[in-house]
Amino acid sequence: MKHIIAVLGLLSALMLTGCTPRIEVAAPKEPITINMNVKIEHEIHIKVDKDVENLLKSRSDLF
């Protein structure tokens, strides 16, 4: 009886080792490319007082 239990235990251990999952990590064969075709447009609107606007027109050397 002990021999039968030992044989069954050995067989079940062998069957369980055959079912272990296999994980494989490999680098891709082609290089990774990132497409960065991005178009950025912006508009800046500045509202100023009439006095400041006149000052900027008369003193163009400020900026």
Kinemage of the C-alpha trace (Angstrom):
@kinemage 1
@onewidth
@group {chain A} dominant
@subgroup {mainchain}
@vectorlist {calphas} color= white
{ca met a 1} P 0.000 0.000 0.000
{ca lys a 2} L 2.815 2.406 0.827
{ca his a 3} L 4.411 1.651 -2.548
{ca ile a 4} L 1.207 2.500 -4.414
{ca ile a 5} L 0.868 5.821 -2.558
{ca ala a 6} L 4.521 6.622 -3.276
{ca val a 7} L 4.131 5.801 -6.988
{ca leu a 8} L 0.942 7.873 -7.241
{ca gly a 9} L 2.673 10.782 -5.494
{ca leu a 10} L 5.624 10.523 -7.856
{ca leu a 11} L 3.373 10.396 -10.912
{ca ser a 12} L 1.316 13.376 -9.772
{ca ala a 13} L 4.518 15.358 -9.096
{ca leu a 14} L 5.782 14.556 -12.594
{ca met a 15} L 2.469 15.586 -14.139
{ca leu a 16} L 2.446 18.900 -12.236
{ca thr a 17} L 5.970 19.796 -13.344
{ca gly a 18} L 4.875 19.383 -16.961
{ca cys a 19} L 2.180 22.050 -16.495
{ca thr a 20} L 4.363 24.875 -15.224
{ca pro a 21} L 3.940 28.082 -17.261
{ca arg a 22} L 6.865 29.361 -19.302
{ca ile a 23} L 7.532 33.088 -19.453
{ca glu a 24} L 9.842 34.405 -22.145
{ca val a 25} L 11.100 37.971 -22.487
{ca ala a 26} L 12.655 38.905 -25.819
{ca ala a 27} L 13.596 42.165 -27.513
{ca pro a 28} L 11.637 43.079 -30.654
{ca lys a 29} L 13.334 42.427 -33.991
{ca glu a 30} L 12.329 45.833 -35.408
{ca pro a 31} L 13.214 49.090 -33.625
{ca ile a 32} L 10.460 50.990 -31.870
{ca thr a 33} L 9.510 54.144 -33.774
{ca ile a 34} L 7.588 57.057 -32.307
{ca asn a 35} L 5.826 59.317 -34.779
{ca met a 36} L 5.923 62.879 -33.458
{ca asn a 37} L 4.100 64.785 -36.183
{ca val a 38} L 2.580 67.473 -33.988
{ca lys a 39} L 1.531 70.907 -35.160
{ca ile a 40} L 1.255 73.559 -32.466
{ca glu a 41} L -0.421 76.861 -33.197
{ca his a 42} L -1.079 79.616 -30.715
{ca glu a 43} L -2.264 83.177 -30.651
{ca ile a 44} L -1.575 85.745 -27.969
{ca his a 45} L -4.018 88.604 -27.500
{ca ile a 46} L -2.981 91.497 -25.292
{ca lys a 47} L -5.361 94.248 -24.285
{ca val a 48} L -3.762 97.439 -22.995
{ca asp a 49} L -4.987 100.840 -21.980
{ca lys a 50} L -4.832 103.667 -24.475
{ca asp a 51} L -2.113 105.393 -22.432
{ca val a 52} L 0.092 102.317 -22.498
{ca glu a 53} L -0.574 101.802 -26.184
{ca asn a 54} L 0.439 105.395 -26.941
{ca leu a 55} L 3.550 105.009 -24.808
{ca leu a 56} L 4.565 101.853 -26.686
{ca lys a 57} L 4.034 103.610 -30.026
{ca ser a 58} L 6.016 106.668 -29.033
{ca arg a 59} L 8.850 104.741 -27.287
{ca ser a 60} L 9.526 101.782 -29.523
{ca asp a 61} L 12.922 101.224 -27.841
{ca leu a 62} L 11.273 99.813 -24.697
{ca phe a 63} L 11.073 96.257 -26.057
